[in-house]
Amino acid sequence: MIRSVLTLRTTPENAERILELYRRESILQESLDLTRQISSDIAVAADGSGEVIVTAEWPDEAGYQEWLDHPRRGRTAPELESLLADAEIGVGRLYRIDHGVQRG
């Protein structure tokens, strides 16, 4: 399995706007519905700094590539780009999941 991680460093106000965009447009659900994605989440730093991370689990790198290539992926790009105009956008990275545990 693969985990994708994208880090966005923006203002606290824009972080909240990004979260609202993801909620309103159901971006995480859409990526789940349109690809072989296993799970995803978006989170904001608890310290109020405005850092946002988007993570997802994929069966393999090809599964992640399905989302990158999907024509619906860019439908919210104009609004997201305006929210990220002054943000520091980290390099999206892929990690190979070795193992994990969970409760329940």
Biopython code that builds the backbone (N, CA, C, O; Angstrom):
import numpy as np
from Bio.PDB.StructureBuilder import StructureBuilder

atoms = [
    (1, "MET", "N", (0.837, -1.187, 0.000)),
    (1, "MET", "CA", (0.000, 0.000, 0.000)),
    (1, "MET", "C", (0.877, 1.243, 0.000)),
    (1, "MET", "O", (2.034, 1.222, 0.419)),
    (2, "ILE", "N", (0.284, 2.322, -0.484)),
    (2, "ILE", "CA", (0.976, 3.604, -0.612)),
    (2, "ILE", "C", (0.168, 4.673, 0.135)),
    (2, "ILE", "O", (-1.062, 4.649, 0.124)),
    (3, "ARG", "N", (0.868, 5.604, 0.780)),
    (3, "ARG", "CA", (0.213, 6.772, 1.379)),
    (3, "ARG", "C", (0.732, 8.010, 0.672)),
    (3, "ARG", "O", (1.941, 8.199, 0.539)),
    (4, "SER", "N", (-0.182, 8.846, 0.223)),
    (4, "SER", "CA", (0.203, 10.139, -0.351)),
    (4, "SER", "C", (0.021, 11.198, 0.729)),
    (4, "SER", "O", (-0.930, 11.153, 1.510)),
    (5, "VAL", "N", (0.947, 12.151, 0.758)),
    (5, "VAL", "CA", (0.910, 13.233, 1.740)),
    (5, "VAL", "C", (1.199, 14.542, 1.008)),
    (5, "VAL", "O", (2.219, 14.686, 0.335)),
    (6, "LEU", "N", (0.273, 15.491, 1.159)),
    (6, "LEU", "CA", (0.441, 16.827, 0.600)),
    (6, "LEU", "C", (0.349, 17.822, 1.738)),
    (6, "LEU", "O", (-0.597, 17.781, 2.524)),
    (7, "THR", "N", (1.321, 18.716, 1.836)),
    (7, "THR", "CA", (1.351, 19.719, 2.894)),
    (7, "THR", "C", (1.149, 21.106, 2.286)),
    (7, "THR", "O", (1.799, 21.471, 1.306)),
    (8, "LEU", "N", (0.242, 21.865, 2.883)),
    (8, "LEU", "CA", (-0.046, 23.237, 2.458)),
    (8, "LEU", "C", (0.167, 24.155, 3.656)),
    (8, "LEU", "O", (-0.445, 23.950, 4.705)),
    (9, "ARG", "N", (1.011, 25.146, 3.519)),
    (9, "ARG", "CA", (1.252, 26.097, 4.605)),
    (9, "ARG", "C", (0.654, 27.437, 4.196)),
    (9, "ARG", "O", (1.147, 28.101, 3.285)),
    (10, "THR", "N", (-0.411, 27.818, 4.881)),
    (10, "THR", "CA", (-1.137, 29.034, 4.545)),
    (10, "THR", "C", (-1.514, 29.750, 5.827)),
    (10, "THR", "O", (-1.065, 29.361, 6.905)),
    (11, "THR", "N", (-2.314, 30.768, 5.732)),
    (11, "THR", "CA", (-2.774, 31.474, 6.923)),
    (11, "THR", "C", (-3.864, 30.654, 7.603)),
    (11, "THR", "O", (-4.514, 29.835, 6.952)),
    (12, "PRO", "N", (-4.075, 30.860, 8.896)),
    (12, "PRO", "CA", (-5.159, 30.146, 9.574)),
    (12, "PRO", "C", (-6.524, 30.400, 8.919)),
    (12, "PRO", "O", (-7.353, 29.494, 8.839)),
    (13, "GLU", "N", (-6.753, 31.619, 8.458)),
    (13, "GLU", "CA", (-8.025, 31.941, 7.813)),
    (13, "GLU", "C", (-8.199, 31.152, 6.519)),
    (13, "GLU", "O", (-9.268, 30.599, 6.258)),
    (14, "ASN", "N", (-7.148, 31.105, 5.717)),
    (14, "ASN", "CA", (-7.239, 30.350, 4.462)),
    (14, "ASN", "C", (-7.293, 28.850, 4.706)),
    (14, "ASN", "O", (-7.895, 28.115, 3.923)),
    (15, "ALA", "N", (-6.669, 28.389, 5.786)),
    (15, "ALA", "CA", (-6.767, 26.967, 6.124)),
    (15, "ALA", "C", (-8.229, 26.596, 6.344)),
    (15, "ALA", "O", (-8.687, 25.560, 5.863)),
    (16, "GLU", "N", (-8.953, 27.427, 7.059)),
    (16, "GLU", "CA", (-10.380, 27.159, 7.287)),
    (16, "GLU", "C", (-11.166, 27.206, 5.984)),
    (16, "GLU", "O", (-12.095, 26.422, 5.790)),
    (17, "ARG", "N", (-10.804, 28.112, 5.097)),
    (17, "ARG", "CA", (-11.481, 28.200, 3.787)),
    (17, "ARG", "C", (-11.196, 26.952, 2.936)),
    (17, "ARG", "O", (-12.067, 26.469, 2.213)),
    (18, "ILE", "N", (-9.978, 26.446, 3.036)),
    (18, "ILE", "CA", (-9.625, 25.225, 2.306)),
    (18, "ILE", "C", (-10.432, 24.049, 2.838)),
    (18, "ILE", "O", (-10.957, 23.251, 2.062)),
    (19, "LEU", "N", (-10.531, 23.941, 4.160)),
    (19, "LEU", "CA", (-11.341, 22.867, 4.750)),
    (19, "LEU", "C", (-12.784, 22.966, 4.288)),
    (19, "LEU", "O", (-13.408, 21.957, 3.959)),
    (20, "GLU", "N", (-13.316, 24.183, 4.264)),
    (20, "GLU", "CA", (-14.697, 24.384, 3.823)),
    (20, "GLU", "C", (-14.868, 23.985, 2.360)),
    (20, "GLU", "O", (-15.873, 23.368, 2.006)),
    (21, "LEU", "N", (-13.910, 24.326, 1.509)),
    (21, "LEU", "CA", (-13.965, 23.937, 0.105)),
    (21, "LEU", "C", (-13.984, 22.410, -0.022)),
    (21, "LEU", "O", (-14.795, 21.855, -0.764)),
    (22, "TYR", "N", (-13.104, 21.748, 0.692)),
    (22, "TYR", "CA", (-13.069, 20.281, 0.653)),
    (22, "TYR", "C", (-14.397, 19.687, 1.123)),
    (22, "TYR", "O", (-14.880, 18.710, 0.552)),
    (23, "ARG", "N", (-14.990, 20.285, 2.173)),
    (23, "ARG", "CA", (-16.291, 19.789, 2.659)),
    (23, "ARG", "C", (-17.394, 20.049, 1.635)),
    (23, "ARG", "O", (-18.124, 19.136, 1.249)),
    (24, "ARG", "N", (-17.506, 21.290, 1.206)),
    (24, "ARG", "CA", (-18.588, 21.716, 0.312)),
    (24, "ARG", "C", (-18.576, 20.948, -1.007)),
    (24, "ARG", "O", (-19.627, 20.560, -1.517)),
    (25, "GLU", "N", (-17.399, 20.737, -1.545)),
    (25, "GLU", "CA", (-17.271, 20.077, -2.844)),
    (25, "GLU", "C", (-17.056, 18.567, -2.728)),
    (25, "GLU", "O", (-16.917, 17.877, -3.738)),
    (26, "SER", "N", (-17.029, 18.059, -1.501)),
    (26, "SER", "CA", (-16.846, 16.609, -1.253)),
    (26, "SER", "C", (-15.635, 16.064, -2.018)),
    (26, "SER", "O", (-15.706, 15.014, -2.657)),
    (27, "ILE", "N", (-14.545, 16.788, -1.939)),
    (27, "ILE", "CA", (-13.353, 16.419, -2.701)),
    (27, "ILE", "C", (-12.806, 15.060, -2.274)),
    (27, "ILE", "O", (-12.432, 14.252, -3.124)),
    (28, "LEU", "N", (-12.754, 14.802, -0.981)),
    (28, "LEU", "CA", (-12.234, 13.510, -0.535)),
    (28, "LEU", "C", (-13.140, 12.372, -0.988)),
    (28, "LEU", "O", (-12.660, 11.337, -1.451)),
    (29, "GLN", "N", (-14.449, 12.564, -0.856)),
    (29, "GLN", "CA", (-15.387, 11.521, -1.273)),
    (29, "GLN", "C", (-15.305, 11.283, -2.772)),
    (29, "GLN", "O", (-15.379, 10.144, -3.232)),
    (30, "GLU", "N", (-15.152, 12.354, -3.526)),
    (30, "GLU", "CA", (-15.053, 12.222, -4.980)),
    (30, "GLU", "C", (-13.823, 11.407, -5.372)),
    (30, "GLU", "O", (-13.907, 10.534, -6.235)),
    (31, "SER", "N", (-12.691, 11.684, -4.747)),
    (31, "SER", "CA", (-11.484, 10.928, -5.093)),
    (31, "SER", "C", (-11.643, 9.460, -4.710)),
    (31, "SER", "O", (-11.124, 8.579, -5.395)),
    (32, "LEU", "N", (-12.358, 9.195, -3.620)),
    (32, "LEU", "CA", (-12.631, 7.816, -3.209)),
    (32, "LEU", "C", (-13.540, 7.125, -4.223)),
    (32, "LEU", "O", (-13.295, 5.982, -4.607)),
    (33, "ASP", "N", (-14.586, 7.824, -4.652)),
    (33, "ASP", "CA", (-15.572, 7.247, -5.572)),
    (33, "ASP", "C", (-15.019, 7.003, -6.973)),
    (33, "ASP", "O", (-15.443, 6.066, -7.651)),
    (34, "LEU", "N", (-14.082, 7.834, -7.410)),
    (34, "LEU", "CA", (-13.625, 7.784, -8.804)),
    (34, "LEU", "C", (-12.362, 6.965, -9.025)),
    (34, "LEU", "O", (-11.936, 6.783, -10.166)),
    (35, "THR", "N", (-11.761, 6.472, -7.955)),
    (35, "THR", "CA", (-10.490, 5.750, -8.082)),
    (35, "THR", "C", (-10.514, 4.515, -7.192)),
    (35, "THR", "O", (-11.538, 4.175, -6.600)),
    (36, "ARG", "N", (-9.371, 3.855, -7.109)),
    (36, "ARG", "CA", (-9.225, 2.694, -6.220)),
    (36, "ARG", "C", (-8.711, 3.104, -4.838)),
    (36, "ARG", "O", (-8.233, 2.260, -4.080)),
    (37, "GLN", "N", (-8.806, 4.364, -4.516)),
    (37, "GLN", "CA", (-8.350, 4.861, -3.219)),
    (37, "GLN", "C", (-8.990, 4.057, -2.081)),
    (37, "GLN", "O", (-10.135, 3.618, -2.182)),
    (38, "ILE", "N", (-8.239, 3.879, -1.013)),
    (38, "ILE", "CA", (-8.719, 3.122, 0.138)),
    (38, "ILE", "C", (-9.303, 4.048, 1.197)),
    (38, "ILE", "O", (-10.351, 3.752, 1.771)),
    (39, "SER", "N", (-8.634, 5.163, 1.458)),
    (39, "SER", "CA", (-9.105, 6.128, 2.455)),
    (39, "SER", "C", (-8.360, 7.437, 2.262)),
    (39, "SER", "O", (-7.321, 7.483, 1.602)),
    (40, "SER", "N", (-8.908, 8.512, 2.851)),
    (40, "SER", "CA", (-8.208, 9.796, 2.815)),
    (40, "SER", "C", (-8.710, 10.677, 3.939)),
    (40, "SER", "O", (-9.780, 10.449, 4.503)),
    (41, "ASP", "N", (-7.916, 11.687, 4.255)),
    (41, "ASP", "CA", (-8.349, 12.690, 5.232)),
    (41, "ASP", "C", (-7.625, 13.995, 4.996)),
    (41, "ASP", "O", (-6.591, 14.054, 4.331)),
    (42, "ILE", "N", (-8.196, 15.028, 5.557)),
    (42, "ILE", "CA", (-7.578, 16.351, 5.524)),
    (42, "ILE", "C", (-7.551, 16.836, 6.970)),
    (42, "ILE", "O", (-8.517, 16.652, 7.711)),
    (43, "ALA", "N", (-6.453, 17.449, 7.362)),
    (43, "ALA", "CA", (-6.301, 17.884, 8.753)),
    (43, "ALA", "C", (-5.586, 19.228, 8.790)),
    (43, "ALA", "O", (-4.805, 19.566, 7.901)),
    (44, "VAL", "N", (-5.876, 19.981, 9.842)),
    (44, "VAL", "CA", (-5.240, 21.281, 10.042)),
    (44, "VAL", "C", (-4.437, 21.213, 11.343)),
    (44, "VAL", "O", (-4.846, 20.566, 12.307)),
    (45, "ALA", "N", (-3.299, 21.888, 11.349)),
    (45, "ALA", "CA", (-2.428, 21.867, 12.526)),
    (45, "ALA", "C", (-3.165, 22.368, 13.760)),
    (45, "ALA", "O", (-3.841, 23.396, 13.724)),
    (46, "ALA", "N", (-3.026, 21.636, 14.833)),
    (46, "ALA", "CA", (-3.690, 21.979, 16.090)),
    (46, "ALA", "C", (-3.117, 23.244, 16.724)),
    (46, "ALA", "O", (-3.759, 23.839, 17.589)),
    (47, "ASP", "N", (-1.922, 23.666, 16.310)),
    (47, "ASP", "CA", (-1.297, 24.848, 16.904)),
    (47, "ASP", "C", (-1.790, 26.157, 16.292)),
    (47, "ASP", "O", (-1.334, 27.233, 16.679)),
    (48, "GLY", "N", (-2.727, 26.072, 15.330)),
    (48, "GLY", "CA", (-3.278, 27.291, 14.733)),
    (48, "GLY", "C", (-2.391, 27.945, 13.693)),
    (48, "GLY", "O", (-2.647, 29.080, 13.290)),
    (49, "SER", "N", (-1.358, 27.256, 13.252)),
    (49, "SER", "CA", (-0.399, 27.843, 12.308)),
    (49, "SER", "C", (-0.945, 27.971, 10.885)),
    (49, "SER", "O", (-0.404, 28.739, 10.091)),
    (50, "GLY", "N", (-2.001, 27.237, 10.551)),
    (50, "GLY", "CA", (-2.541, 27.277, 9.204)),
    (50, "GLY", "C", (-2.029, 26.168, 8.307)),
    (50, "GLY", "O", (-2.418, 26.088, 7.142)),
    (51, "GLU", "N", (-1.166, 25.316, 8.825)),
    (51, "GLU", "CA", (-0.685, 24.195, 8.012)),
    (51, "GLU", "C", (-1.795, 23.164, 7.847)),
    (51, "GLU", "O", (-2.482, 22.808, 8.804)),
    (52, "VAL", "N", (-1.956, 22.695, 6.616)),
    (52, "VAL", "CA", (-2.971, 21.703, 6.278)),
    (52, "VAL", "C", (-2.259, 20.518, 5.652)),
    (52, "VAL", "O", (-1.341, 20.698, 4.852)),
    (53, "ILE", "N", (-2.675, 19.299, 6.008)),
    (53, "ILE", "CA", (-2.159, 18.120, 5.322)),
    (53, "ILE", "C", (-3.330, 17.333, 4.753)),
    (53, "ILE", "O", (-4.394, 17.229, 5.362)),
    (54, "VAL", "N", (-3.102, 16.788, 3.580)),
    (54, "VAL", "CA", (-4.067, 15.904, 2.933)),
    (54, "VAL", "C", (-3.347, 14.578, 2.736)),
    (54, "VAL", "O", (-2.303, 14.518, 2.086)),
    (55, "THR", "N", (-3.913, 13.517, 3.302)),
    (55, "THR", "CA", (-3.302, 12.199, 3.178)),
    (55, "THR", "C", (-4.316, 11.213, 2.610)),
    (55, "THR", "O", (-5.525, 11.366, 2.784)),
    (56, "ALA", "N", (-3.796, 10.208, 1.933)),
    (56, "ALA", "CA", (-4.671, 9.167, 1.382)),
    (56, "ALA", "C", (-3.890, 7.866, 1.288)),
    (56, "ALA", "O", (-2.670, 7.858, 1.130)),
    (57, "GLU", "N", (-4.624, 6.772, 1.389)),
    (57, "GLU", "CA", (-4.036, 5.447, 1.184)),
    (57, "GLU", "C", (-4.542, 4.894, -0.139)),
    (57, "GLU", "O", (-5.716, 5.019, -0.486)),
    (58, "TRP", "N", (-3.625, 4.284, -0.857)),
    (58, "TRP", "CA", (-3.873, 3.746, -2.196)),
    (58, "TRP", "C", (-3.344, 2.323, -2.248)),
    (58, "TRP", "O", (-2.414, 1.994, -1.512)),
    (59, "PRO", "N", (-3.907, 1.470, -3.093)),
    (59, "PRO", "CA", (-3.392, 0.107, -3.165)),
    (59, "PRO", "C", (-1.982, 0.047, -3.752)),
    (59, "PRO", "O", (-1.203, -0.852, -3.436)),
    (60, "ASP", "N", (-1.665, 1.026, -4.621)),
    (60, "ASP", "CA", (-0.366, 1.065, -5.286)),
    (60, "ASP", "C", (-0.198, 2.443, -5.931)),
    (60, "ASP", "O", (-1.126, 3.252, -5.929)),
    (61, "GLU", "N", (0.977, 2.701, -6.475)),
    (61, "GLU", "CA", (1.228, 3.999, -7.106)),
    (61, "GLU", "C", (0.323, 4.238, -8.303)),
    (61, "GLU", "O", (-0.055, 5.379, -8.572)),
    (62, "ALA", "N", (-0.028, 3.187, -9.021)),
    (62, "ALA", "CA", (-0.926, 3.332, -10.163)),
    (62, "ALA", "C", (-2.298, 3.829, -9.710)),
    (62, "ALA", "O", (-2.944, 4.596, -10.424)),
    (63, "GLY", "N", (-2.746, 3.396, -8.531)),
    (63, "GLY", "CA", (-4.013, 3.874, -7.995)),
    (63, "GLY", "C", (-3.973, 5.374, -7.735)),
    (63, "GLY", "O", (-4.934, 6.083, -8.033)),
    (64, "TYR", "N", (-2.876, 5.854, -7.187)),
    (64, "TYR", "CA", (-2.711, 7.292, -6.958)),
    (64, "TYR", "C", (-2.681, 8.044, -8.291)),
    (64, "TYR", "O", (-3.272, 9.115, -8.427)),
    (65, "GLN", "N", (-1.989, 7.469, -9.259)),
    (65, "GLN", "CA", (-1.898, 8.101, -10.571)),
    (65, "GLN", "C", (-3.271, 8.238, -11.229)),
    (65, "GLN", "O", (-3.510, 9.177, -11.989)),
    (66, "GLU", "N", (-4.173, 7.293, -10.933)),
    (66, "GLU", "CA", (-5.547, 7.387, -11.444)),
    (66, "GLU", "C", (-6.185, 8.719, -11.036)),
    (66, "GLU", "O", (-6.862, 9.361, -11.838)),
    (67, "TRP", "N", (-5.964, 9.122, -9.794)),
    (67, "TRP", "CA", (-6.530, 10.387, -9.311)),
    (67, "TRP", "C", (-5.840, 11.568, -9.968)),
    (67, "TRP", "O", (-6.502, 12.517, -10.387)),
    (68, "LEU", "N", (-4.513, 11.522, -10.066)),
    (68, "LEU", "CA", (-3.788, 12.628, -10.697)),
    (68, "LEU", "C", (-4.243, 12.837, -12.139)),
    (68, "LEU", "O", (-4.292, 13.970, -12.616)),
    (69, "ASP", "N", (-4.571, 11.757, -12.826)),
    (69, "ASP", "CA", (-4.954, 11.830, -14.237)),
    (69, "ASP", "C", (-6.449, 12.012, -14.455)),
    (69, "ASP", "O", (-6.878, 12.246, -15.585)),
    (70, "HIS", "N", (-7.239, 11.911, -13.416)),
    (70, "HIS", "CA", (-8.692, 11.933, -13.599)),
    (70, "HIS", "C", (-9.157, 13.325, -14.036)),
    (70, "HIS", "O", (-8.737, 14.323, -13.450)),
    (71, "PRO", "N", (-10.020, 13.406, -15.059)),
    (71, "PRO", "CA", (-10.460, 14.720, -15.554)),
    (71, "PRO", "C", (-11.255, 15.537, -14.541)),
    (71, "PRO", "O", (-11.286, 16.762, -14.651)),
    (72, "ARG", "N", (-11.894, 14.912, -13.569)),
    (72, "ARG", "CA", (-12.669, 15.657, -12.576)),
    (72, "ARG", "C", (-11.793, 16.249, -11.479)),
    (72, "ARG", "O", (-12.253, 17.101, -10.718)),
    (73, "ARG", "N", (-10.556, 15.818, -11.387)),
    (73, "ARG", "CA", (-9.682, 16.280, -10.312)),
    (73, "ARG", "C", (-9.516, 17.793, -10.313)),
    (73, "ARG", "O", (-9.445, 18.396, -9.242)),
    (74, "GLY", "N", (-9.453, 18.415, -11.461)),
    (74, "GLY", "CA", (-9.179, 19.839, -11.547)),
    (74, "GLY", "C", (-10.391, 20.750, -11.458)),
    (74, "GLY", "O", (-10.250, 21.963, -11.613)),
    (75, "ARG", "N", (-11.576, 20.206, -11.215)),
    (75, "ARG", "CA", (-12.787, 21.034, -11.276)),
    (75, "ARG", "C", (-12.811, 22.134, -10.216)),
    (75, "ARG", "O", (-13.432, 23.173, -10.440)),
    (76, "THR", "N", (-12.163, 21.943, -9.083)),
    (76, "THR", "CA", (-12.121, 22.980, -8.042)),
    (76, "THR", "C", (-10.809, 23.756, -8.057)),
    (76, "THR", "O", (-10.564, 24.579, -7.174)),
    (77, "ALA", "N", (-9.975, 23.502, -9.041)),
    (77, "ALA", "CA", (-8.648, 24.126, -9.080)),
    (77, "ALA", "C", (-8.672, 25.647, -9.027)),
    (77, "ALA", "O", (-7.880, 26.222, -8.280)),
    (78, "PRO", "N", (-9.545, 26.342, -9.784)),
    (78, "PRO", "CA", (-9.504, 27.810, -9.719)),
    (78, "PRO", "C", (-9.735, 28.354, -8.308)),
    (78, "PRO", "O", (-9.024, 29.260, -7.871)),
    (79, "GLU", "N", (-10.711, 27.816, -7.602)),
    (79, "GLU", "CA", (-10.980, 28.300, -6.244)),
    (79, "GLU", "C", (-9.841, 27.927, -5.297)),
    (79, "GLU", "O", (-9.427, 28.737, -4.467)),
    (80, "LEU", "N", (-9.342, 26.711, -5.421)),
    (80, "LEU", "CA", (-8.241, 26.282, -4.565)),
    (80, "LEU", "C", (-6.984, 27.102, -4.844)),
    (80, "LEU", "O", (-6.283, 27.497, -3.912)),
    (81, "GLU", "N", (-6.699, 27.356, -6.096)),
    (81, "GLU", "CA", (-5.517, 28.161, -6.445)),
    (81, "GLU", "C", (-5.594, 29.563, -5.854)),
    (81, "GLU", "O", (-4.577, 30.104, -5.420)),
    (82, "SER", "N", (-6.792, 30.164, -5.829)),
    (82, "SER", "CA", (-6.913, 31.497, -5.241)),
    (82, "SER", "C", (-6.675, 31.452, -3.735)),
    (82, "SER", "O", (-6.105, 32.387, -3.173)),
    (83, "LEU", "N", (-7.102, 30.381, -3.079)),
    (83, "LEU", "CA", (-6.864, 30.240, -1.635)),
    (83, "LEU", "C", (-5.388, 29.971, -1.331)),
    (83, "LEU", "O", (-4.908, 30.276, -0.239)),
    (84, "LEU", "N", (-4.684, 29.406, -2.290)),
    (84, "LEU", "CA", (-3.281, 29.041, -2.084)),
    (84, "LEU", "C", (-2.307, 30.024, -2.718)),
    (84, "LEU", "O", (-1.111, 29.743, -2.803)),
    (85, "ALA", "N", (-2.802, 31.167, -3.162)),
    (85, "ALA", "CA", (-1.966, 32.132, -3.879)),
    (85, "ALA", "C", (-0.700, 32.504, -3.110)),
    (85, "ALA", "O", (0.371, 32.612, -3.707)),
    (86, "ASP", "N", (-0.803, 32.699, -1.812)),
    (86, "ASP", "CA", (0.355, 33.083, -1.007)),
    (86, "ASP", "C", (0.845, 31.953, -0.113)),
    (86, "ASP", "O", (1.625, 32.181, 0.812)),
    (87, "ALA", "N", (0.392, 30.746, -0.385)),
    (87, "ALA", "CA", (0.743, 29.603, 0.463)),
    (87, "ALA", "C", (2.042, 28.952, 0.010)),
    (87, "ALA", "O", (2.476, 29.104, -1.132)),
    (88, "GLU", "N", (2.637, 28.236, 0.927)),
    (88, "GLU", "CA", (3.785, 27.397, 0.608)),
    (88, "GLU", "C", (3.229, 25.989, 0.405)),
    (88, "GLU", "O", (2.696, 25.382, 1.334)),
    (89, "ILE", "N", (3.359, 25.486, -0.801)),
    (89, "ILE", "CA", (2.819, 24.169, -1.124)),
    (89, "ILE", "C", (3.967, 23.179, -1.137)),
    (89, "ILE", "O", (4.887, 23.283, -1.949)),
    (90, "GLY", "N", (3.903, 22.221, -0.232)),
    (90, "GLY", "CA", (4.948, 21.208, -0.162)),
    (90, "GLY", "C", (4.866, 20.264, -1.345)),
    (90, "GLY", "O", (3.851, 20.205, -2.038)),
    (91, "VAL", "N", (5.915, 19.545, -1.563)),
    (91, "VAL", "CA", (5.946, 18.548, -2.617)),
    (91, "VAL", "C", (5.078, 17.375, -2.177)),
    (91, "VAL", "O", (5.275, 16.829, -1.091)),
    (92, "GLY", "N", (4.124, 16.986, -3.010)),
    (92, "GLY", "CA", (3.344, 15.794, -2.705)),
    (92, "GLY", "C", (4.275, 14.596, -2.701)),
    (92, "GLY", "O", (5.050, 14.403, -3.638)),
    (93, "ARG", "N", (4.200, 13.793, -1.654)),
    (93, "ARG", "CA", (5.112, 12.654, -1.546)),
    (93, "ARG", "C", (4.327, 11.383, -1.396)),
    (93, "ARG", "O", (3.214, 11.379, -0.870)),
    (94, "LEU", "N", (4.914, 10.301, -1.863)),
    (94, "LEU", "CA", (4.342, 8.975, -1.691)),
    (94, "LEU", "C", (5.224, 8.187, -0.739)),
    (94, "LEU", "O", (6.451, 8.250, -0.813)),
    (95, "TYR", "N", (4.590, 7.449, 0.150)),
    (95, "TYR", "CA", (5.274, 6.611, 1.112)),
    (95, "TYR", "C", (4.760, 5.187, 0.988)),
    (95, "TYR", "O", (3.556, 4.967, 0.859)),
    (96, "ARG", "N", (5.648, 4.239, 1.025)),
    (96, "ARG", "CA", (5.253, 2.840, 1.041)),
    (96, "ARG", "C", (4.930, 2.468, 2.483)),
    (96, "ARG", "O", (5.775, 2.610, 3.367)),
    (97, "ILE", "N", (3.726, 1.999, 2.720)),
    (97, "ILE", "CA", (3.313, 1.630, 4.076)),
    (97, "ILE", "C", (3.900, 0.268, 4.409)),
    (97, "ILE", "O", (3.665, -0.710, 3.699)),
    (98, "ASP", "N", (4.656, 0.210, 5.480)),
    (98, "ASP", "CA", (5.272, -1.032, 5.912)),
    (98, "ASP", "C", (4.290, -1.847, 6.751)),
    (98, "ASP", "O", (4.031, -3.015, 6.463)),
    (99, "HIS", "N", (3.752, -1.217, 7.786)),
    (99, "HIS", "CA", (2.760, -1.897, 8.612)),
    (99, "HIS", "C", (2.092, -0.881, 9.509)),
    (99, "HIS", "O", (2.570, 0.248, 9.627)),
    (100, "GLY", "N", (0.996, -1.257, 10.143)),
    (100, "GLY", "CA", (0.285, -0.349, 11.033)),
    (100, "GLY", "C", (-0.627, -1.135, 11.964)),
    (100, "GLY", "O", (-0.792, -2.347, 11.824)),
    (101, "VAL", "N", (-1.199, -0.438, 12.892)),
    (101, "VAL", "CA", (-2.173, -1.010, 13.819)),
    (101, "VAL", "C", (-3.325, -0.053, 13.969)),
    (101, "VAL", "O", (-3.184, 1.137, 13.688)),
    (102, "GLN", "N", (-4.456, -0.546, 14.403)),
    (102, "GLN", "CA", (-5.573, 0.332, 14.716)),
    (102, "GLN", "C", (-6.481, -0.348, 15.727)),
    (102, "GLN", "O", (-6.512, -1.574, 15.835)),
    (103, "ARG", "N", (-7.199, 0.451, 16.445)),
    (103, "ARG", "CA", (-8.129, -0.039, 17.443)),
    (103, "ARG", "C", (-9.482, -0.298, 16.787)),
    (103, "ARG", "O", (-9.920, 0.471, 15.931)),
    (104, "GLY", "N", (-10.129, -1.363, 17.183)),
    (104, "GLY", "CA", (-11.500, -1.653, 16.738)),
    (104, "GLY", "C", (-11.532, -2.255, 15.418)),
    (104, "GLY", "O", (-12.608, -2.558, 14.903)),
]
sb = StructureBuilder()
sb.init_structure("model")
sb.init_model(0)
sb.init_chain("A")
sb.init_seg("    ")
for serial, (resi, resn, name, xyz) in enumerate(atoms, 1):
    if name == "N":
        sb.init_residue(resn, " ", resi, " ")
    sb.init_atom(name, np.array(xyz, "f"), 0.0, 1.0, " ", f" {name:<3s}", serial, name[0])
structure = sb.get_structure()
